[in-house]
């Protein structure tokens, strides 16, 4: 009889413990469901960067400046090629020490040209970075404002989402706000740096 009594006591204890565990789990799920219910907003950042009037304007300005720099670089390269040809023709006509001096001066011109070309690339890279920073700062402001309006608790990039409800995608509205609030960005080219 005492074995039966012990089994009942153990069974009762297991039932009580299981019940407590279940009620704790249910209370925890209730608390989680009210506290962590996510209102998700999806944003196609890449599409907004591609389609916004400001970034199109930035890309146009950068392309125009790049073409101007490319023309200037090609002109200087052609001048260096001509000078190199002339030096090759003068090699047999000039004394060795005079030719070496001319060659040394030419090599310095080539090094200066390389620095110039690298400087132009750096100007373009820095101008793009500053313009992108301006754009992204405004984009974050607009996304945050819209998330607050929609009472969104989670904002995800579209590129990171596999499947979502159509109403979660706020990209078109954000693009419209971006185009209205930041239609252009004046790109600053700091050529003296």
Rosetta blueprint (number, residue, H / E / L):
1 X L
2 X H
3 X H
4 X H
5 X H
6 X H
7 X H
8 X H
9 X H
10 X H
11 X H
12 X H
13 X H
14 X H
15 X H
16 X H
17 X H
18 X H
19 X H
20 X H
21 X H
22 X H
23 X H
24 X H
25 X H
26 X H
27 X H
28 X H
29 X H
30 X H
31 X H
32 X H
33 X H
34 X H
35 X H
36 X L
37 X L
38 X L
39 X L
40 X E
41 X E
42 X E
43 X E
44 X L
45 X H
46 X H
47 X H
48 X H
49 X H
50 X H
51 X H
52 X L
53 X H
54 X H
55 X H
56 X H
57 X H
58 X H
59 X H
60 X H
61 X H
62 X H
63 X H
64 X H
65 X H
66 X H
67 X H
68 X H
69 X H
70 X H
71 X H
72 X H
73 X H
74 X H
75 X H
76 X H
77 X H
78 X H
79 X H
80 X H
81 X H
82 X H
83 X H
84 X H
85 X H
86 X H
87 X H
88 X H
89 X H
90 X H
91 X L
92 X L
93 X L
94 X L
95 X L
96 X H
97 X H
98 X H
99 X H
100 X H
101 X H
102 X H
103 X H
104 X H
105 X H
106 X H
107 X H
108 X H
109 X H
110 X H
111 X H
112 X H
113 X H
114 X H
115 X H
116 X H
117 X H
118 X H
119 X H
120 X H
121 X H
122 X H
123 X H
124 X H
125 X H
126 X H
127 X H
128 X H
129 X H
130 X H
131 X H
132 X H
133 X H
134 X H
135 X H
136 X H
137 X H
138 X H
139 X H
140 X H
141 X H
142 X H
143 X H
144 X H
145 X H
146 X H
147 X H
148 X H
149 X H
150 X H
151 X L
152 X L
153 X L
154 X E
155 X E
156 X E
157 X E
158 X H
159 X H
160 X H
161 X L
162 X L
163 X L
164 X L
165 X L
166 X H
167 X H
168 X H
169 X E
170 X L
171 X H
172 X H
173 X H
174 X H
175 X H
176 X H
177 X H
178 X H
179 X H
180 X H
181 X H
182 X L
183 X L
184 X L
185 X L
186 X L
187 X L
188 X L
189 X L
190 X L
191 X L
192 X L
193 X L
